[in-house]
Amino acid sequence: MGLSSCVPWWAKLGIKLGLARLPVPYALWKRVGLFRHGEMMVPERAISAFESHFQSAVQHGQLPAKFRSLELGPGDSVLSGFAARAFGAEKAWLADAGRFAETDIAGCRALLELLASRGREVAPLKSATLPDAMKEYDVVYLTEGTSSLKTIPDQSIDFFWSQVVLEHIYRDEFPALMKELRRIVAPGGIGVHSIDFRDHLGGGLNNLRFGDDVWETPAFRTSGFYTNRIRPREMIGLMKAASFSVDVISEQRWPELPLVRDRMAPQFRPFADEDFMTCEIRVIMRPV
């Protein structure tokens, strides 16, 4: 369980800034519920996350019978790669900014059993370790962020997706990520991305209180609450600038501005209200 929801955003910020400076490995923080990168190590959640984005792709496009998939930011688990294989992927890539995933094979066994019980065609697992299972099922785990994508051949990805990940890409790295995605996506490929524009401190827009001179420092970037603060229309513009078409297929909005304008850092005050009213979207991306 993470920090209690009753803790104010500013206290969470201070606590995480302090804890992130301690010489404690990520695995320990994850064990006690801090700095966790999602909860995809639970087989049911890994399947449902993949299936939800895959079904959006199927509804809005046409994938090859044997497609090749890429997930951005799998977090604490590689299980979604095995889910992709069961849904027809002939190869599954997973790309993250570090080696965060669990290494126990038990979750993999449980996921494959669950998929088989639901009628998915799953080859019997022969491997005794998770790295061997990944080789057996052709699941590739890349852990050097955007630079990892350079190892993926041109036009080799048919389906690329992410769940509340794109808001965490460093602001100055976002255009480079879009450029690499455009290079590796096959003609006719389709991407489905769920993006959360709330702050990751209290579910509002408290991250807009800080200027880039504070927010983009290494201390803030590495303390477990960083979001790039790219506004929805701006993010869609960056996608289009990389030669993707973008369709918003779902949207959640705040009923009113969640942070009064005079509490925002000066760089955000000139923005239109519309740039702050969207809290979550799901988009379809296609190469053009």
VENDAGI-V40254 format. One line per field, one symbol per residue. ss: DSSP state (~ for helix, > for strand, _ for the rest). A space follows every 50 residues. Layout:
ss = ???
This chain:
ss = ________~~~~~~~~~~~~_____~~~~~~___________~~~~~~~~ ~~~~~~~~~~_______>>>>>______~~~~~~~~____>>>>>_____ _____~~~~~~~~~~~~____________~~~~~~~~_>>>>__~~~~~~ ~_____>>>>>>>__~~~__~~~~~~~~~~~~~~>>>>>>>>>>>>____ _____~~~~__~~~~__~~~~__________~~~~~~~~~~__>>>>>>> >>>_______~~~__~~~~____~~~~>>>>>>>>>>_
